[in-house]
Amino acid sequence: MKEHYYDKLLNIKTKEVQQGFHKSLHYHRYEPTPYSALEVLFEKYKLKNNDHIVDFGCGKGRLNFYIHYFFGASVVGIEMDDELYQDAVQNQKSYLKRAKNNKEKIHFLCCLAEEYEVHPEDNRFYFFNPFSVQVFRKIINNILCSYEQSPREIELVLYYPAADYIYFLEKETAFEWIEEVVLPYVYEKNPNERFLIYRLV
């Protein structure tokens, strides 16, 4: 029900899950974060309109449009699959027909996540387990290099967090776990149904 409601509200199409698997073992198939999960996350985790969010493996852009609509924050979606990227761009055109605020604050790029050049204003990074830990390591190192050049508060949001992501962050980086947001009802059956928030300290 919520999938239909929010897609209609945002004037986008993001419901379909990508069929099959990516030819590279390092990249996982597209599956959007459920809107019901986004509701739970953003009841507890607040964004400001001056935040700059990067969504790695954004697919058709669901998270980007949701954040832009409800928080007015700047969002960048990174997607390596050209077909999904084109879907995101088409969704952007549809979304902007109705969007009232700061249309220049939403962008999509078609590139490998590890090739994205982290900008000094980027301060929130979202991951729905989109690729292997090897790729994740490269991205975190890019974020850390950006931080060294432009110190700022940086947070990571992980949905359905992989164990090797958690191990890497907690054992090999200066990121610290600050909050867990579990999804009621489903978490009891599947402990991966949660968000973990890490902050660079």
VENBEL-V409898 format. One record per run of one state. SS is the DSSP state (H for helix, E for strand, L for the rest). FROM is the first residue (numbers start at 1). LEN is the number of residues. If there is no record, write none. Layout:
BEGIN
SS FROM LEN
SS FROM LEN
END
This chain:
BEGIN
L 1 1
H 2 9
L 11 16
E 27 1
L 28 7
H 35 10
L 45 7
E 52 5
L 57 5
H 62 10
L 72 2
E 74 6
L 80 2
H 82 17
L 99 4
H 103 3
E 106 5
L 111 2
H 113 3
L 116 8
E 124 4
L 128 3
E 131 1
L 132 1
H 133 17
L 150 5
E 155 5
L 160 3
H 163 10
L 173 2
E 175 8
L 183 11
E 194 7
L 201 1
END
